[in-house]
Amino acid sequence: MSSVDRLLNAKEVCKLTSVSQATLYRLIKANKFPKPLRLGPQVTRWRSDEIAAHLDRLSAARGAA
């Protein structure tokens, strides 16, 4: 596994992606967004590199359309 810049909480991911938490979890359920890491019973975090890669894919898809 490559090094991870940061682990982001849901609030940070929502700010980066400009979506609400409800939308974030809907996208995850639909397999359209990276799943978070479970660090504890009530602690989830996303790898910043996975979020950046996801946003890059969205940008590339928009450019190809």
PQR file of N, CA, C, O and H, with PARSE charges and radii, in Angstrom:
ATOM      1  N   MET A   1       0.846  -1.170   0.000 -0.4000 1.5000
ATOM      2  CA  MET A   1       0.000   0.000   0.000 -0.0000 2.0000
ATOM      3  C   MET A   1       0.893   1.235   0.000  0.5500 1.7000
ATOM      4  O   MET A   1       1.904   1.276   0.701 -0.5500 1.4000
ATOM      5  N   SER A   2       0.517   2.242  -0.788 -0.4000 1.5000
ATOM      6  CA  SER A   2       1.302   3.465  -0.858 -0.0000 2.0000
ATOM      7  C   SER A   2       1.052   4.306   0.380  0.5500 1.7000
ATOM      8  O   SER A   2       0.108   4.070   1.134 -0.5500 1.4000
ATOM      9  H   SER A   2      -0.304   2.209  -1.358  0.4000 1.0000
ATOM     10  N   SER A   3       1.918   5.290   0.573 -0.4000 1.5000
ATOM     11  CA  SER A   3       1.735   6.167   1.723 -0.0000 2.0000
ATOM     12  C   SER A   3       0.498   7.038   1.521  0.5500 1.7000
ATOM     13  O   SER A   3       0.149   7.396   0.396 -0.5500 1.4000
ATOM     14  H   SER A   3       2.685   5.481  -0.039  0.4000 1.0000
ATOM     15  N   VAL A   4      -0.138   7.363   2.603 -0.4000 1.5000
ATOM     16  CA  VAL A   4      -1.362   8.162   2.581 -0.0000 2.0000
ATOM     17  C   VAL A   4      -1.025   9.542   3.113  0.5500 1.7000
ATOM     18  O   VAL A   4      -0.425   9.674   4.180 -0.5500 1.4000
ATOM     19  H   VAL A   4       0.146   7.073   3.517  0.4000 1.0000
ATOM     20  N   ASP A   5      -1.411  10.574   2.369 -0.4000 1.5000
ATOM     21  CA  ASP A   5      -1.175  11.932   2.846 -0.0000 2.0000
ATOM     22  C   ASP A   5      -1.913  12.192   4.147  0.5500 1.7000
ATOM     23  O   ASP A   5      -1.321  12.620   5.138 -0.5500 1.4000
ATOM     24  H   ASP A   5      -1.898  10.467   1.503  0.4000 1.0000
ATOM     25  N   ARG A   6      -3.215  11.928   4.132 -0.4000 1.5000
ATOM     26  CA  ARG A   6      -4.059  12.192   5.289 -0.0000 2.0000
ATOM     27  C   ARG A   6      -5.256  11.269   5.280  0.5500 1.7000
ATOM     28  O   ARG A   6      -5.628  10.709   4.249 -0.5500 1.4000
ATOM     29  H   ARG A   6      -3.696  11.580   3.327  0.4000 1.0000
ATOM     30  N   LEU A   7      -5.845  11.122   6.442 -0.4000 1.5000
ATOM     31  CA  LEU A   7      -7.127  10.465   6.558 -0.0000 2.0000
ATOM     32  C   LEU A   7      -8.150  11.557   6.827  0.5500 1.7000
ATOM     33  O   LEU A   7      -7.985  12.367   7.739 -0.5500 1.4000
ATOM     34  H   LEU A   7      -5.543  11.577   7.279  0.4000 1.0000
ATOM     35  N   LEU A   8      -9.212  11.572   6.018 -0.4000 1.5000
ATOM     36  CA  LEU A   8     -10.211  12.634   6.082 -0.0000 2.0000
ATOM     37  C   LEU A   8     -11.500  12.131   6.702  0.5500 1.7000
ATOM     38  O   LEU A   8     -11.908  10.994   6.464 -0.5500 1.4000
ATOM     39  H   LEU A   8      -9.346  10.914   5.276  0.4000 1.0000
ATOM     40  N   ASN A   9     -12.143  12.977   7.499 -0.4000 1.5000
ATOM     41  CA  ASN A   9     -13.452  12.601   8.033 -0.0000 2.0000
ATOM     42  C   ASN A   9     -14.524  13.000   7.029  0.5500 1.7000
ATOM     43  O   ASN A   9     -14.230  13.638   6.018 -0.5500 1.4000
ATOM     44  H   ASN A   9     -11.811  13.900   7.693  0.4000 1.0000
ATOM     45  N   ALA A  10     -15.770  12.623   7.309 -0.4000 1.5000
ATOM     46  CA  ALA A  10     -16.869  12.863   6.368 -0.0000 2.0000
ATOM     47  C   ALA A  10     -17.051  14.352   6.083  0.5500 1.7000
ATOM     48  O   ALA A  10     -17.313  14.740   4.944 -0.5500 1.4000
ATOM     49  H   ALA A  10     -16.010  12.105   8.130  0.4000 1.0000
ATOM     50  N   LYS A  11     -16.916  15.170   7.094 -0.4000 1.5000
ATOM     51  CA  LYS A  11     -17.090  16.616   6.913 -0.0000 2.0000
ATOM     52  C   LYS A  11     -16.048  17.176   5.942  0.5500 1.7000
ATOM     53  O   LYS A  11     -16.368  18.006   5.091 -0.5500 1.4000
ATOM     54  H   LYS A  11     -16.704  14.855   8.019  0.4000 1.0000
ATOM     55  N   GLU A  12     -14.805  16.719   6.074 -0.4000 1.5000
ATOM     56  CA  GLU A  12     -13.741  17.170   5.172 -0.0000 2.0000
ATOM     57  C   GLU A  12     -13.977  16.676   3.747  0.5500 1.7000
ATOM     58  O   GLU A  12     -13.763  17.418   2.788 -0.5500 1.4000
ATOM     59  H   GLU A  12     -14.544  16.045   6.765  0.4000 1.0000
ATOM     60  N   VAL A  13     -14.415  15.434   3.607 -0.4000 1.5000
ATOM     61  CA  VAL A  13     -14.683  14.874   2.276 -0.0000 2.0000
ATOM     62  C   VAL A  13     -15.827  15.648   1.614  0.5500 1.7000
ATOM     63  O   VAL A  13     -15.763  15.961   0.426 -0.5500 1.4000
ATOM     64  H   VAL A  13     -14.588  14.832   4.386  0.4000 1.0000
ATOM     65  N   CYS A  14     -16.862  15.951   2.381 -0.4000 1.5000
ATOM     66  CA  CYS A  14     -17.991  16.714   1.838 -0.0000 2.0000
ATOM     67  C   CYS A  14     -17.544  18.101   1.391  0.5500 1.7000
ATOM     68  O   CYS A  14     -17.995  18.601   0.360 -0.5500 1.4000
ATOM     69  H   CYS A  14     -16.914  15.696   3.347  0.4000 1.0000
ATOM     70  N   LYS A  15     -16.676  18.710   2.149 -0.4000 1.5000
ATOM     71  CA  LYS A  15     -16.176  20.034   1.771 -0.0000 2.0000
ATOM     72  C   LYS A  15     -15.364  19.954   0.469  0.5500 1.7000
ATOM     73  O   LYS A  15     -15.505  20.814  -0.400 -0.5500 1.4000
ATOM     74  H   LYS A  15     -16.310  18.304   2.986  0.4000 1.0000
ATOM     75  N   LEU A  16     -14.531  18.942   0.336 -0.4000 1.5000
ATOM     76  CA  LEU A  16     -13.714  18.774  -0.873 -0.0000 2.0000
ATOM     77  C   LEU A  16     -14.548  18.476  -2.111  0.5500 1.7000
ATOM     78  O   LEU A  16     -14.221  18.923  -3.210 -0.5500 1.4000
ATOM     79  H   LEU A  16     -14.416  18.244   1.042  0.4000 1.0000
ATOM     80  N   THR A  17     -15.616  17.727  -1.929 -0.4000 1.5000
ATOM     81  CA  THR A  17     -16.414  17.274  -3.061 -0.0000 2.0000
ATOM     82  C   THR A  17     -17.675  18.110  -3.293  0.5500 1.7000
ATOM     83  O   THR A  17     -18.362  17.937  -4.299 -0.5500 1.4000
ATOM     84  H   THR A  17     -15.882  17.364  -1.036  0.4000 1.0000
ATOM     85  N   SER A  18     -17.971  19.005  -2.368 -0.4000 1.5000
ATOM     86  CA  SER A  18     -19.167  19.872  -2.449 -0.0000 2.0000
ATOM     87  C   SER A  18     -20.468  19.078  -2.490  0.5500 1.7000
ATOM     88  O   SER A  18     -21.395  19.426  -3.222 -0.5500 1.4000
ATOM     89  H   SER A  18     -17.412  19.145  -1.551  0.4000 1.0000
ATOM     90  N   VAL A  19     -20.528  18.014  -1.703 -0.4000 1.5000
ATOM     91  CA  VAL A  19     -21.766  17.252  -1.564 -0.0000 2.0000
ATOM     92  C   VAL A  19     -22.130  17.165  -0.082  0.5500 1.7000
ATOM     93  O   VAL A  19     -21.271  17.320   0.786 -0.5500 1.4000
ATOM     94  H   VAL A  19     -19.775  17.731  -1.108  0.4000 1.0000
ATOM     95  N   SER A  20     -23.396  16.919   0.195 -0.4000 1.5000
ATOM     96  CA  SER A  20     -23.843  16.754   1.578 -0.0000 2.0000
ATOM     97  C   SER A  20     -23.439  15.359   2.074  0.5500 1.7000
ATOM     98  O   SER A  20     -23.077  14.484   1.288 -0.5500 1.4000
ATOM     99  H   SER A  20     -24.094  16.793  -0.510  0.4000 1.0000
ATOM    100  N   GLN A  21     -23.510  15.178   3.396 -0.4000 1.5000
ATOM    101  CA  GLN A  21     -23.196  13.859   3.935 -0.0000 2.0000
ATOM    102  C   GLN A  21     -24.198  12.821   3.448  0.5500 1.7000
ATOM    103  O   GLN A  21     -23.826  11.676   3.193 -0.5500 1.4000
ATOM    104  H   GLN A  21     -23.804  15.888   4.035  0.4000 1.0000
ATOM    105  N   ALA A  22     -25.456  13.207   3.317 -0.4000 1.5000
ATOM    106  CA  ALA A  22     -26.467  12.259   2.824 -0.0000 2.0000
ATOM    107  C   ALA A  22     -26.113  11.804   1.406  0.5500 1.7000
ATOM    108  O   ALA A  22     -26.199  10.618   1.088 -0.5500 1.4000
ATOM    109  H   ALA A  22     -25.758  14.137   3.524  0.4000 1.0000
ATOM    110  N   THR A  23     -25.714  12.755   0.560 -0.4000 1.5000
ATOM    111  CA  THR A  23     -25.326  12.418  -0.813 -0.0000 2.0000
ATOM    112  C   THR A  23     -24.068  11.567  -0.822  0.5500 1.7000
ATOM    113  O   THR A  23     -23.967  10.619  -1.601 -0.5500 1.4000
ATOM    114  H   THR A  23     -25.644  13.718   0.818  0.4000 1.0000
ATOM    115  N   LEU A  24     -23.110  11.893   0.034 -0.4000 1.5000
ATOM    116  CA  LEU A  24     -21.871  11.119   0.130 -0.0000 2.0000
ATOM    117  C   LEU A  24     -22.191   9.648   0.401  0.5500 1.7000
ATOM    118  O   LEU A  24     -21.681   8.763  -0.287 -0.5500 1.4000
ATOM    119  H   LEU A  24     -23.192  12.663   0.667  0.4000 1.0000
ATOM    120  N   TYR A  25     -23.026   9.388   1.395 -0.4000 1.5000
ATOM    121  CA  TYR A  25     -23.346   8.007   1.742 -0.0000 2.0000
ATOM    122  C   TYR A  25     -24.215   7.327   0.681  0.5500 1.7000
ATOM    123  O   TYR A  25     -24.130   6.113   0.498 -0.5500 1.4000
ATOM    124  H   TYR A  25     -23.440  10.106   1.954  0.4000 1.0000
ATOM    125  N   ARG A  26     -25.044   8.096  -0.015 -0.4000 1.5000
ATOM    126  CA  ARG A  26     -25.817   7.535  -1.142 -0.0000 2.0000
ATOM    127  C   ARG A  26     -24.868   7.097  -2.259  0.5500 1.7000
ATOM    128  O   ARG A  26     -25.044   6.026  -2.841 -0.5500 1.4000
ATOM    129  H   ARG A  26     -25.113   9.083   0.133  0.4000 1.0000
ATOM    130  N   LEU A  27     -23.863   7.925  -2.558 -0.4000 1.5000
ATOM    131  CA  LEU A  27     -22.887   7.582  -3.600 -0.0000 2.0000
ATOM    132  C   LEU A  27     -22.085   6.339  -3.217  0.5500 1.7000
ATOM    133  O   LEU A  27     -21.800   5.496  -4.066 -0.5500 1.4000
ATOM    134  H   LEU A  27     -23.721   8.795  -2.086  0.4000 1.0000
ATOM    135  N   ILE A  28     -21.726   6.228  -1.946 -0.4000 1.5000
ATOM    136  CA  ILE A  28     -20.988   5.054  -1.474 -0.0000 2.0000
ATOM    137  C   ILE A  28     -21.850   3.804  -1.640  0.5500 1.7000
ATOM    138  O   ILE A  28     -21.377   2.775  -2.123 -0.5500 1.4000
ATOM    139  H   ILE A  28     -21.958   6.913  -1.256  0.4000 1.0000
ATOM    140  N   LYS A  29     -23.105   3.899  -1.240 -0.4000 1.5000
ATOM    141  CA  LYS A  29     -24.019   2.755  -1.351 -0.0000 2.0000
ATOM    142  C   LYS A  29     -24.208   2.324  -2.796  0.5500 1.7000
ATOM    143  O   LYS A  29     -24.387   1.138  -3.076 -0.5500 1.4000
ATOM    144  H   LYS A  29     -23.489   4.735  -0.847  0.4000 1.0000
ATOM    145  N   ALA A  30     -24.169   3.294  -3.723 -0.4000 1.5000
ATOM    146  CA  ALA A  30     -24.330   3.001  -5.153 -0.0000 2.0000
ATOM    147  C   ALA A  30     -22.999   2.628  -5.816  0.5500 1.7000
ATOM    148  O   ALA A  30     -22.935   2.496  -7.038 -0.5500 1.4000
ATOM    149  H   ALA A  30     -24.024   4.256  -3.496  0.4000 1.0000
ATOM    150  N   ASN A  31     -21.950   2.460  -5.026 -0.4000 1.5000
ATOM    151  CA  ASN A  31     -20.602   2.138  -5.525 -0.0000 2.0000
ATOM    152  C   ASN A  31     -20.084   3.181  -6.509  0.5500 1.7000
ATOM    153  O   ASN A  31     -19.393   2.844  -7.471 -0.5500 1.4000
ATOM    154  H   ASN A  31     -22.002   2.567  -4.033  0.4000 1.0000
ATOM    155  N   LYS A  32     -20.418   4.447  -6.267 -0.4000 1.5000
ATOM    156  CA  LYS A  32     -19.946   5.539  -7.122 -0.0000 2.0000
ATOM    157  C   LYS A  32     -18.967   6.438  -6.394  0.5500 1.7000
ATOM    158  O   LYS A  32     -18.616   7.508  -6.891 -0.5500 1.4000
ATOM    159  H   LYS A  32     -20.979   4.721  -5.486  0.4000 1.0000
ATOM    160  N   PHE A  33     -18.517   6.010  -5.207 -0.4000 1.5000
ATOM    161  CA  PHE A  33     -17.575   6.790  -4.414 -0.0000 2.0000
ATOM    162  C   PHE A  33     -16.754   5.820  -3.577  0.5500 1.7000
ATOM    163  O   PHE A  33     -17.270   4.784  -3.158 -0.5500 1.4000
ATOM    164  H   PHE A  33     -18.802   5.141  -4.802  0.4000 1.0000
ATOM    165  N   PRO A  34     -15.479   6.137  -3.323 -0.5600 1.5000
ATOM    166  CA  PRO A  34     -14.648   5.230  -2.516  0.2800 2.0000
ATOM    167  C   PRO A  34     -15.236   4.984  -1.130  0.5500 1.7000
ATOM    168  O   PRO A  34     -15.739   5.901  -0.481 -0.5500 1.4000
ATOM    169  N   LYS A  35     -15.165   3.751  -0.699 -0.4000 1.5000
ATOM    170  CA  LYS A  35     -15.649   3.393   0.633 -0.0000 2.0000
ATOM    171  C   LYS A  35     -14.646   3.858   1.692  0.5500 1.7000
ATOM    172  O   LYS A  35     -13.439   3.874   1.448 -0.5500 1.4000
ATOM    173  H   LYS A  35     -14.756   3.006  -1.227  0.4000 1.0000
ATOM    174  N   PRO A  36     -15.148   4.231   2.851 -0.5600 1.5000
ATOM    175  CA  PRO A  36     -14.239   4.679   3.917  0.2800 2.0000
ATOM    176  C   PRO A  36     -13.574   3.503   4.622  0.5500 1.7000
ATOM    177  O   PRO A  36     -13.993   2.352   4.502 -0.5500 1.4000
ATOM    178  N   LEU A  37     -12.535   3.835   5.352 -0.4000 1.5000
ATOM    179  CA  LEU A  37     -11.886   2.866   6.234 -0.0000 2.0000
ATOM    180  C   LEU A  37     -12.623   2.896   7.563  0.5500 1.7000
ATOM    181  O   LEU A  37     -12.972   3.972   8.051 -0.5500 1.4000
ATOM    182  H   LEU A  37     -12.194   4.770   5.450  0.4000 1.0000
ATOM    183  N   ARG A  38     -12.860   1.757   8.144 -0.4000 1.5000
ATOM    184  CA  ARG A  38     -13.474   1.684   9.468 -0.0000 2.0000
ATOM    185  C   ARG A  38     -12.353   1.581  10.492  0.5500 1.7000
ATOM    186  O   ARG A  38     -11.634   0.583  10.537 -0.5500 1.4000
ATOM    187  H   ARG A  38     -12.576   0.883   7.749  0.4000 1.0000
ATOM    188  N   LEU A  39     -12.206   2.613  11.313 -0.4000 1.5000
ATOM    189  CA  LEU A  39     -11.156   2.608  12.326 -0.0000 2.0000
ATOM    190  C   LEU A  39     -11.690   2.226  13.698  0.5500 1.7000
ATOM    191  O   LEU A  39     -10.915   1.946  14.613 -0.5500 1.4000
ATOM    192  H   LEU A  39     -12.790   3.424  11.277  0.4000 1.0000
ATOM    193  N   GLY A  40     -12.985   2.214  13.840 -0.4000 1.5000
ATOM    194  CA  GLY A  40     -13.628   1.857  15.100 -0.0000 2.0000
ATOM    195  C   GLY A  40     -15.117   1.767  14.871  0.5500 1.7000
ATOM    196  O   GLY A  40     -15.582   1.964  13.748 -0.5500 1.4000
ATOM    197  H   GLY A  40     -13.614   2.442  13.097  0.4000 1.0000
ATOM    198  N   PRO A  41     -15.875   1.475  15.909 -0.5600 1.5000
ATOM    199  CA  PRO A  41     -17.317   1.323  15.750  0.2800 2.0000
ATOM    200  C   PRO A  41     -18.006   2.573  15.199  0.5500 1.7000
ATOM    201  O   PRO A  41     -18.985   2.459  14.460 -0.5500 1.4000
ATOM    202  N   GLN A  42     -17.516   3.751  15.544 -0.4000 1.5000
ATOM    203  CA  GLN A  42     -18.137   4.984  15.076 -0.0000 2.0000
ATOM    204  C   GLN A  42     -17.127   5.918  14.427  0.5500 1.7000
ATOM    205  O   GLN A  42     -17.329   7.131  14.387 -0.5500 1.4000
ATOM    206  H   GLN A  42     -16.722   3.844  16.144  0.4000 1.0000
ATOM    207  N   VAL A  43     -16.032   5.343  13.916 -0.4000 1.5000
ATOM    208  CA  VAL A  43     -14.986   6.164  13.310 -0.0000 2.0000
ATOM    209  C   VAL A  43     -14.705   5.672  11.892  0.5500 1.7000
ATOM    210  O   VAL A  43     -14.237   4.552  11.688 -0.5500 1.4000
ATOM    211  H   VAL A  43     -15.868   4.357  13.949  0.4000 1.0000
ATOM    212  N   THR A  44     -15.001   6.537  10.913 -0.4000 1.5000
ATOM    213  CA  THR A  44     -14.690   6.229   9.521 -0.0000 2.0000
ATOM    214  C   THR A  44     -13.851   7.359   8.961  0.5500 1.7000
ATOM    215  O   THR A  44     -14.049   8.527   9.294 -0.5500 1.4000
ATOM    216  H   THR A  44     -15.381   7.447  11.079  0.4000 1.0000
ATOM    217  N   ARG A  45     -12.913   6.995   8.109 -0.4000 1.5000
ATOM    218  CA  ARG A  45     -12.049   7.982   7.468 -0.0000 2.0000
ATOM    219  C   ARG A  45     -11.797   7.542   6.036  0.5500 1.7000
ATOM    220  O   ARG A  45     -11.819   6.352   5.721 -0.5500 1.4000
ATOM    221  H   ARG A  45     -12.752   6.046   7.838  0.4000 1.0000
ATOM    222  N   TRP A  46     -11.557   8.522   5.173 -0.4000 1.5000
ATOM    223  CA  TRP A  46     -11.227   8.278   3.781 -0.0000 2.0000
ATOM    224  C   TRP A  46      -9.779   8.638   3.554  0.5500 1.7000
ATOM    225  O   TRP A  46      -9.272   9.603   4.125 -0.5500 1.4000
ATOM    226  H   TRP A  46     -11.538   9.489   5.428  0.4000 1.0000
ATOM    227  N   ARG A  47      -9.111   7.861   2.720 -0.4000 1.5000
ATOM    228  CA  ARG A  47      -7.729   8.165   2.347 -0.0000 2.0000
ATOM    229  C   ARG A  47      -7.753   9.342   1.374  0.5500 1.7000
ATOM    230  O   ARG A  47      -8.482   9.317   0.382 -0.5500 1.4000
ATOM    231  H   ARG A  47      -9.523   7.077   2.256  0.4000 1.0000
ATOM    232  N   SER A  48      -6.967  10.356   1.655 -0.4000 1.5000
ATOM    233  CA  SER A  48      -6.960  11.551   0.805 -0.0000 2.0000
ATOM    234  C   SER A  48      -6.522  11.222  -0.615  0.5500 1.7000
ATOM    235  O   SER A  48      -7.007  11.834  -1.567 -0.5500 1.4000
ATOM    236  H   SER A  48      -6.375  10.376   2.461  0.4000 1.0000
ATOM    237  N   ASP A  49      -5.607  10.258  -0.773 -0.4000 1.5000
ATOM    238  CA  ASP A  49      -5.165   9.899  -2.120 -0.0000 2.0000
ATOM    239  C   ASP A  49      -6.282   9.233  -2.921  0.5500 1.7000
ATOM    240  O   ASP A  49      -6.351   9.409  -4.138 -0.5500 1.4000
ATOM    241  H   ASP A  49      -5.213   9.761   0.001  0.4000 1.0000
ATOM    242  N   GLU A  50      -7.156   8.473  -2.266 -0.4000 1.5000
ATOM    243  CA  GLU A  50      -8.288   7.856  -2.968 -0.0000 2.0000
ATOM    244  C   GLU A  50      -9.313   8.904  -3.387  0.5500 1.7000
ATOM    245  O   GLU A  50      -9.910   8.796  -4.458 -0.5500 1.4000
ATOM    246  H   GLU A  50      -7.100   8.330  -1.278  0.4000 1.0000
ATOM    247  N   ILE A  51      -9.521   9.917  -2.548 -0.4000 1.5000
ATOM    248  CA  ILE A  51     -10.458  10.987  -2.888 -0.0000 2.0000
ATOM    249  C   ILE A  51      -9.903  11.794  -4.059  0.5500 1.7000
ATOM    250  O   ILE A  51     -10.639  12.132  -4.986 -0.5500 1.4000
ATOM    251  H   ILE A  51      -9.036  10.005  -1.678  0.4000 1.0000
ATOM    252  N   ALA A  52      -8.614  12.102  -4.018 -0.4000 1.5000
ATOM    253  CA  ALA A  52      -7.989  12.850  -5.112 -0.0000 2.0000
ATOM    254  C   ALA A  52      -8.079  12.065  -6.419  0.5500 1.7000
ATOM    255  O   ALA A  52      -8.364  12.647  -7.466 -0.5500 1.4000
ATOM    256  H   ALA A  52      -8.016  11.827  -3.264  0.4000 1.0000
ATOM    257  N   ALA A  53      -7.842  10.760  -6.374 -0.4000 1.5000
ATOM    258  CA  ALA A  53      -7.926   9.922  -7.581 -0.0000 2.0000
ATOM    259  C   ALA A  53      -9.364   9.888  -8.108  0.5500 1.7000
ATOM    260  O   ALA A  53      -9.585   9.924  -9.319 -0.5500 1.4000
ATOM    261  H   ALA A  53      -7.610  10.288  -5.523  0.4000 1.0000
ATOM    262  N   HIS A  54     -10.328   9.820  -7.208 -0.4000 1.5000
ATOM    263  CA  HIS A  54     -11.736   9.817  -7.620 -0.0000 2.0000
ATOM    264  C   HIS A  54     -12.082  11.121  -8.333  0.5500 1.7000
ATOM    265  O   HIS A  54     -12.728  11.100  -9.381 -0.5500 1.4000
ATOM    266  H   HIS A  54     -10.149   9.791  -6.225  0.4000 1.0000
ATOM    267  N   LEU A  55     -11.661  12.251  -7.778 -0.4000 1.5000
ATOM    268  CA  LEU A  55     -11.933  13.549  -8.400 -0.0000 2.0000
ATOM    269  C   LEU A  55     -11.226  13.671  -9.747  0.5500 1.7000
ATOM    270  O   LEU A  55     -11.770  14.261 -10.682 -0.5500 1.4000
ATOM    271  H   LEU A  55     -11.136  12.268  -6.927  0.4000 1.0000
ATOM    272  N   ASP A  56     -10.017  13.118  -9.852 -0.4000 1.5000
ATOM    273  CA  ASP A  56      -9.298  13.117 -11.136 -0.0000 2.0000
ATOM    274  C   ASP A  56     -10.065  12.318 -12.190  0.5500 1.7000
ATOM    275  O   ASP A  56     -10.158  12.734 -13.345 -0.5500 1.4000
ATOM    276  H   ASP A  56      -9.575  12.639  -9.094  0.4000 1.0000
ATOM    277  N   ARG A  57     -10.617  11.163 -11.785 -0.4000 1.5000
ATOM    278  CA  ARG A  57     -11.402  10.336 -12.725 -0.0000 2.0000
ATOM    279  C   ARG A  57     -12.649  11.089 -13.200  0.5500 1.7000
ATOM    280  O   ARG A  57     -13.011  11.024 -14.375 -0.5500 1.4000
ATOM    281  H   ARG A  57     -10.542  10.825 -10.847  0.4000 1.0000
ATOM    282  N   LEU A  58     -13.295  11.794 -12.287 -0.4000 1.5000
ATOM    283  CA  LEU A  58     -14.472  12.567 -12.666 -0.0000 2.0000
ATOM    284  C   LEU A  58     -14.100  13.668 -13.665  0.5500 1.7000
ATOM    285  O   LEU A  58     -14.819  13.899 -14.637 -0.5500 1.4000
ATOM    286  H   LEU A  58     -13.001  11.846 -11.333  0.4000 1.0000
ATOM    287  N   SER A  59     -12.985  14.335 -13.421 -0.4000 1.5000
ATOM    288  CA  SER A  59     -12.531  15.379 -14.327 -0.0000 2.0000
ATOM    289  C   SER A  59     -12.191  14.825 -15.700  0.5500 1.7000
ATOM    290  O   SER A  59     -12.521  15.419 -16.727 -0.5500 1.4000
ATOM    291  H   SER A  59     -12.402  14.147 -12.631  0.4000 1.0000
ATOM    292  N   ALA A  60     -11.519  13.667 -15.701 -0.4000 1.5000
ATOM    293  CA  ALA A  60     -11.141  13.032 -16.969 -0.0000 2.0000
ATOM    294  C   ALA A  60     -12.378  12.611 -17.750  0.5500 1.7000
ATOM    295  O   ALA A  60     -12.438  12.772 -18.969 -0.5500 1.4000
ATOM    296  H   ALA A  60     -11.251  13.185 -14.867  0.4000 1.0000
ATOM    297  N   ALA A  61     -13.371  12.068 -17.035 -0.4000 1.5000
ATOM    298  CA  ALA A  61     -14.605  11.636 -17.703 -0.0000 2.0000
ATOM    299  C   ALA A  61     -15.349  12.836 -18.288  0.5500 1.7000
ATOM    300  O   ALA A  61     -15.928  12.747 -19.371 -0.5500 1.4000
ATOM    301  H   ALA A  61     -13.323  11.938 -16.045  0.4000 1.0000
ATOM    302  N   ARG A  62     -15.331  13.931 -17.581 -0.4000 1.5000
ATOM    303  CA  ARG A  62     -16.002  15.136 -18.078 -0.0000 2.0000
ATOM    304  C   ARG A  62     -15.304  15.647 -19.335  0.5500 1.7000
ATOM    305  O   ARG A  62     -15.954  16.082 -20.285 -0.5500 1.4000
ATOM    306  H   ARG A  62     -14.861  14.003 -16.702  0.4000 1.0000
ATOM    307  N   GLY A  63     -13.979  15.590 -19.329 -0.4000 1.5000
ATOM    308  CA  GLY A  63     -13.200  16.036 -20.480 -0.0000 2.0000
ATOM    309  C   GLY A  63     -13.375  15.147 -21.688  0.5500 1.7000
ATOM    310  O   GLY A  63     -13.269  15.608 -22.825 -0.5500 1.4000
ATOM    311  H   GLY A  63     -13.451  15.237 -18.557  0.4000 1.0000
ATOM    312  N   ALA A  64     -13.648  13.849 -21.446 -0.4000 1.5000
ATOM    313  CA  ALA A  64     -13.796  12.899 -22.547 -0.0000 2.0000
ATOM    314  C   ALA A  64     -15.189  12.951 -23.157  0.5500 1.7000
ATOM    315  O   ALA A  64     -15.403  12.485 -24.276 -0.5500 1.4000
ATOM    316  H   ALA A  64     -13.735  13.475 -20.522  0.4000 1.0000
ATOM    317  N   ALA A  65     -16.123  13.513 -22.427 -0.4000 1.5000
ATOM    318  CA  ALA A  65     -17.524  13.558 -22.911 -0.0000 2.0000
ATOM    319  C   ALA A  65     -17.734  14.620 -23.965  0.5500 1.7000
ATOM    320  O   ALA A  65     -18.846  14.781 -24.466 -0.5500 1.4000
ATOM    321  H   ALA A  65     -15.949  13.892 -21.518  0.4000 1.0000
TER
END
